[in-house]
Amino acid sequence: MEILEAFAVALEALRAHKLRSFLTMLGVIIGVAAVIALVSVGQTVQSNIVGEFAELGPDLLWVFPGKADEGGPVPTAEGRLTLTYEDARAISRGAPSVSDVTPFLQTSIEVAAGGEKAVTTVIGTTPNLLTVRSLRVQRGRFLEEADLVRRNRVAVIGETLARTLYRLPTRAVGRTLTIGGRAFTVVGLLAPEGGMLGVDLDDRAYLPLTTAQQLFNINYASFLFVKARTVGRVGAALRETQRILLREHGDEDFTVLTQSQLLGSLNAILGILTIALSSIGAISLLVGGIGIMNIMLVSVTERTREIGIRKAVGARRMDILTQFLIEAIGISLIGGILGTVVGLGIAFGISSTFFESRPSLAGSLPIVVLAFSFSTLVGVAFGVYPAWRAAGLHPIEALRYE
């Protein structure tokens, strides 16, 4: 039997049972779509995170409480209360390679103003956050040293929070804001920052660090921002920060990360997550392969007499093997094509809706090729046994089969 004739016979068999063929393909479609969608969305998230953190500047260091495990990127919970305002001042005084240090005390709490309420992020910090984070004040002013010394109840808020509480953000300055049952005066409105990791950076209220510590009855910081004088002095700034904190604490209960180290840690975490999610899609492909084997075995049983007739008129073992193998591969190929279309559609939809970006076609192409090739391999692997079983039928026994 010519290969084209075997192909035509296989397609005719698939057309004869359209619903059954589609349901068999469904496992392959879901598997391929899952792999492509999950990996493409993962790449989009990873790209966005890298871009967002890169915007903060390569001269920025992050100081987290707790010591990271050996070889691990994330600090442990131990020592989480150790970073203080005094640590920030010690680094600022004793590190020649550091231009600015600012502590960051962050929590979520309900705030109220003019009859409106909202749960927002409240941050206790110092005036130099304005330069460390390159923030811009749209109206009013930012925090000042006098606010820290006197523990003034003043707040600088983002545009999203201002719109929620006061309707018109430009009217927020000079109004009263209630946090934790205490009244604060809004002295500044920040220019829009946008979002990071799905968090709206404009839905925030900034308070003087000393005021926030008094309000929440705590004396530590969530983490520290350390800004090196130049990009070339980041390494020196890191060593100086570690030396000063070790001297202040007497124990290495902190973790200092450069921007590149933090991005590397995030990339490693996201890479592991993407692999785990892709494995789930691969399992779906294997389940689809089992479905192909099952339906092909049913097809062999149903067409036993047909196989007997073909063999009786001269069909060789290889002809029967080729015919049924082509059927199995055909199901996988069509399922792979449909799964690719569905997967790319899901990836573009999720990326556009939640991340306001589109997956890179160049980055998605290797995943598409890999998923499509794997689906074809599944068709071959799970189609061999049914095809071999069909080819091994004795013509006389096949003709007698009822």
Secondary structure, DSSP 8 states (H G I E B T S, - for coil): --HHHHHHHHHHHHHHTHHHHHHHHHHHHHHHHHHHHHHHHHHHHHHHHHHHHHHT-TTEEEEEES-B-TT-SSB-STTTT---HHHHHHHHHH-TTEEEEEEEEEEEEEEEETTEEEEEEEEEE-TTHHHHTT--EEEE----HHHHHHT--EEEE-HHHHHHHHSSGGG-TT-EEEETTEEEEEEEEE----EETTEETTSEEEEEHHHHHHHHT----SEEEEEESSGGGHHHHHHHHHHHHHHHHSS--EEEEEHHHHHHHHHHHHHHHHHHHHHHHHHHHHHHHHHHHHHHHHHHHHTHHHHHHHHHTT--HHHHHHHHHHHHHHHHHHHHHHHHHHHHHHHHHHHHHHSSS---HHHHHHHHHHHHHHHHHHHHHHHHHHHHHHHT--HHHHHH--
